[in-house]
Amino acid sequence: MLPSLAHAREWTAAGVDVTLIDPQRWLYYSGMVPEHLGGVYAVNDIRIDLRQWAREGGVTFVQAAATAIDPDERVVSTADGGTHPFDVLAVDVGGINPAVPRAAVGTKPISRIRALAPILERVLDDPTGTLDLAVVGGGAAGTEVALNVTGRFVGAGRGADLDLTIIEQDAQILPGFPDGMKRHAARLLRERGATIQTGTTVDSVDSAGEGGARVETAFDHGGSVTLRPDVVLWATGAVGPSLLRESGLSTDERGFLHVDRTLRTLTHPRIFAAGDCATILDLDLDKVGVHAVKQGPLLRHNLNRSLQGGTGPATPAPKTALRSFRPYPVAPLLLSTGAPQALWTAGPLWAAHPWLLRLKHWIDRRWIRDYAPGAWGQVGWRTFLGAEAASSGSAVTRPRGRLPKKDRDVRRSP
Ligand SMILES: Cc1cc2nc3c(=O)[nH]c(=O)nc-3n(C[C@H](O)[C@H](O)[C@H](O)COP(=O)(O)OP(=O)(O)OC[C@H]3O[C@@H](n4cnc5c(N)ncnc54)[C@H](O)[C@@H]3O)c2cc1C
C-alpha cells in the first residue's frame, strides 16, 4: 500500500479523491519490530507516519477501522460510523491472530505487539524486576521475538531475571524451515536459559489477577501443565479479518480475499487486494512481508491504470495493461537473533553469520528510509561495509563482536 500512498499526490492533483482508512496513525515495520523489542531500535526508527503521508499526498485520512465492505454498493463502513463510497478500492488490511485470548498480547495486526515494549522496558529499568514470558507459537515471528528478548536480557546482564517459555505444537520450533536452522535457533535460546516446550498445545489462557495469566497446555504424548506467566505473547499465525469474509467477496478457507495475478478480486474488477489479506488464486504463497512489499509497486501501477479513463460506475474496467504479479521463486527470509548474527533461509538453504545481520540492517534501513526519512538518513554501501554509522542516533543497544566459528555456517539441510 505504501507505494500507492507515496504516489497519491499525482492522483489527487488530477482530481481524484483519495481516502486512506486505518485505525492506526503509525505503521510499524514488522521486519524491524523484533529488534525493537530486542533494544536495537527505538520506536521512531521503525514506524511510518501514515497521517503525515496522507497530508502530503492530499489524501483524506480516516483514522478508524473498516468494519464492512459492500462491493456492489461500493461503500466501506468504518467503526466511527462513517460511510465511504468508492469507485476503486484497494484492500490491504493484513491478517489477524486467530482466537487471541484477552489475556494475551497479539502479534497481528503488528501494532499489537508494541504493547510488549513498555513491559520489557519497565522490567529492565527496575534492578529488582523479573519477567515470566510465555510465547505461544514457535514460528518465525515467535522465535525471532524470543531470540531478541532473551538476547536483550542476557546482554544487559539480566538473563536470570527472564523466564521465557516458547510453546509450539509441532515437534520443533520453526516448523517448515530447514532442520539445521531449527536446531541452531533452539540452541541459542537454550543457551540463554529459555525453555522450549514442543509437541504442546495451548488449551486456554485466562487472566490470573495482578496482571498475570494462567496458561493451560496439553502435551501430544499425554499429560498437561499449567503455566503462570506474567505476559503471554500470542504468535500463532494469521487468518483474514472478518470483514473480508462478510463482504461476500470470494475468500479462501482462512478468510483471505481471492485475487488474480493482477491483484483484482475475482468478481469486482475495481476492487484490489494485496499483501497478507490477499491470496493469489494459482499461487501458494506464504504470508510474508517479502511478497507484500513486492506487490506494492504492482498495486500502484494497476490502481493507476484503473483510475485512467474515468472512475464512475459506467466506466468499463480496464481489460489490458494491468501487470501481473511474478513472485520470487522462493521467498528469502532474514531473522535477527539477539546476537551479532542473523539467520538467512531460502527453501532448503540456510546460513547464520554476522554479515547476514549487517545485510538485514542495511536492507531494513534502506527500505524504511524511503517512508520514514526523519529516522534514517544516509544508508549507502559504505554503511553496509561498516565504514559509516547508519543510525538515527536513537538506537538503544547494538549487538557487537564476533561469533565463534561454529556459528558462522552456510549449510544445506538434508
Ligand atoms: C513479529 C513479526 C516479524 C515479521 N518479520 C518479517 C520479516 O522479517 N520478513 C517478512 O517477509 N515478513 C515478516 N513478517 C510478516 C509481515 O509482517 C507481513 O507479511 C506483512 O506485514 C504484511 O503486510 P501487509 O501490508 O499485508 O499487512 P500489515 O503490515 O499487517 O498492514 C495492515 C494494515 O492494515 C491496517 N488494518 C488492519 N485492520 C484494518 C481495518 N479493519 N480497517 C482498516 N485498516 C486496517 C493495520 O493497522 C495496518 O496498518 C513478520 C511478522 C511479524 C508478526
The ligand as an SDF file (V2000), in Angstrom:
LIG
                    3D

 53 58  0  0  0  0  0  0  0  0999 V2000
    6.9600  -10.1340   14.6230 C   0  0  0  0  0  0  0  0  0  0  0  0
    6.8680  -10.2790   13.1330 C   0  0  0  0  0  0  0  0  0  0  0  0
    8.0200  -10.2130   12.3500 C   0  0  0  0  0  0  0  0  0  0  0  0
    7.9600  -10.3600   10.9670 C   0  0  0  0  0  0  0  0  0  0  0  0
    9.1110  -10.3020   10.2430 N   0  0  0  0  0  0  0  0  0  0  0  0
    9.0660  -10.4880    8.9240 C   0  0  0  0  0  0  0  0  0  0  0  0
   10.2770  -10.4760    8.1500 C   0  0  0  0  0  0  0  0  0  0  0  0
   11.3810  -10.2730    8.6940 O   0  0  0  0  0  0  0  0  0  0  0  0
   10.1840  -10.6570    6.8100 N   0  0  0  0  0  0  0  0  0  0  0  0
    8.9790  -10.8740    6.1930 C   0  0  0  0  0  0  0  0  0  0  0  0
    8.9550  -11.0570    4.9690 O   0  0  0  0  0  0  0  0  0  0  0  0
    7.8150  -10.9030    6.8950 N   0  0  0  0  0  0  0  0  0  0  0  0
    7.8300  -10.7210    8.2420 C   0  0  0  0  0  0  0  0  0  0  0  0
    6.6540  -10.7420    8.9530 N   0  0  0  0  0  0  0  0  0  0  0  0
    5.3860  -10.8690    8.2240 C   0  0  0  0  0  0  0  0  0  0  0  0
    4.9360   -9.4620    7.7880 C   0  0  0  0  0  0  0  0  0  0  0  0
    4.6680   -8.6960    8.9370 O   0  0  0  0  0  0  0  0  0  0  0  0
    3.6740   -9.4450    6.9580 C   0  0  0  0  0  0  0  0  0  0  0  0
    3.7450  -10.3740    5.9320 O   0  0  0  0  0  0  0  0  0  0  0  0
    3.4380   -8.0380    6.3450 C   0  0  0  0  0  0  0  0  0  0  0  0
    3.3480   -7.0680    7.3640 O   0  0  0  0  0  0  0  0  0  0  0  0
    2.1820   -7.9970    5.5030 C   0  0  0  0  0  0  0  0  0  0  0  0
    1.9760   -6.6850    5.0640 O   0  0  0  0  0  0  0  0  0  0  0  0
    0.5010   -6.1700    4.8030 P   0  0  0  0  0  0  0  0  0  0  0  0
    0.6270   -4.7960    4.2670 O   0  0  0  0  0  0  0  0  0  0  0  0
   -0.2650   -7.1590    4.0470 O   0  0  0  0  0  0  0  0  0  0  0  0
   -0.1900   -6.1240    6.2410 O   0  0  0  0  0  0  0  0  0  0  0  0
    0.1940   -5.3530    7.5610 P   0  0  0  0  0  0  0  0  0  0  0  0
    1.6250   -4.9740    7.5960 O   0  0  0  0  0  0  0  0  0  0  0  0
   -0.3460   -6.2050    8.6680 O   0  0  0  0  0  0  0  0  0  0  0  0
   -0.6440   -3.9810    7.4580 O   0  0  0  0  0  0  0  0  0  0  0  0
   -2.0440   -3.9810    7.5770 C   0  0  0  0  0  0  0  0  0  0  0  0
   -2.5290   -2.5670    7.8360 C   0  0  0  0  0  0  0  0  0  0  0  0
   -3.9400   -2.5900    7.8180 O   0  0  0  0  0  0  0  0  0  0  0  0
   -4.4510   -1.9220    8.9510 C   0  0  0  0  0  0  0  0  0  0  0  0
   -5.7440   -2.5270    9.2910 N   0  0  0  0  0  0  0  0  0  0  0  0
   -5.9700   -3.7040    9.8870 C   0  0  0  0  0  0  0  0  0  0  0  0
   -7.2850   -3.9060   10.0080 N   0  0  0  0  0  0  0  0  0  0  0  0
   -7.9060   -2.8490    9.4560 C   0  0  0  0  0  0  0  0  0  0  0  0
   -9.2650   -2.4750    9.2760 C   0  0  0  0  0  0  0  0  0  0  0  0
  -10.2850   -3.2410    9.6500 N   0  0  0  0  0  0  0  0  0  0  0  0
   -9.5250   -1.2930    8.6880 N   0  0  0  0  0  0  0  0  0  0  0  0
   -8.5220   -0.5060    8.2480 C   0  0  0  0  0  0  0  0  0  0  0  0
   -7.2230   -0.8030    8.3990 N   0  0  0  0  0  0  0  0  0  0  0  0
   -6.9270   -1.9710    8.9930 C   0  0  0  0  0  0  0  0  0  0  0  0
   -3.3880   -2.1000   10.0230 C   0  0  0  0  0  0  0  0  0  0  0  0
   -3.4850   -1.0760   11.0140 O   0  0  0  0  0  0  0  0  0  0  0  0
   -2.1100   -1.9990    9.1790 C   0  0  0  0  0  0  0  0  0  0  0  0
   -1.7300   -0.6570    9.0340 O   0  0  0  0  0  0  0  0  0  0  0  0
    6.7010  -10.5940   10.3500 C   0  0  0  0  0  0  0  0  0  0  0  0
    5.5290  -10.6720   11.1310 C   0  0  0  0  0  0  0  0  0  0  0  0
    5.6100  -10.4990   12.5000 C   0  0  0  0  0  0  0  0  0  0  0  0
    4.3370  -10.6000   13.3330 C   0  0  0  0  0  0  0  0  0  0  0  0
  1  2  1  0
  2  3  1  0
  2 52  2  0
  3  4  2  0
  4  5  1  0
  4 50  1  0
  5  6  2  0
  6  7  1  0
  6 13  1  0
  7  8  2  0
  7  9  1  0
  9 10  1  0
 10 11  2  0
 10 12  1  0
 12 13  2  0
 13 14  1  0
 14 15  1  0
 14 50  1  0
 15 16  1  0
 16 17  1  0
 16 18  1  0
 18 19  1  0
 18 20  1  0
 20 21  1  0
 20 22  1  0
 22 23  1  0
 23 24  1  0
 24 25  2  0
 24 26  1  0
 24 27  1  0
 27 28  1  0
 28 29  2  0
 28 30  1  0
 28 31  1  0
 31 32  1  0
 32 33  1  0
 33 34  1  0
 33 48  1  0
 34 35  1  0
 35 36  1  0
 35 46  1  0
 36 37  1  0
 36 45  1  0
 37 38  2  0
 38 39  1  0
 39 40  1  0
 39 45  2  0
 40 41  1  0
 40 42  2  0
 42 43  1  0
 43 44  2  0
 44 45  1  0
 46 47  1  0
 46 48  1  0
 48 49  1  0
 50 51  2  0
 51 52  1  0
 52 53  1  0
M  END
$$$$
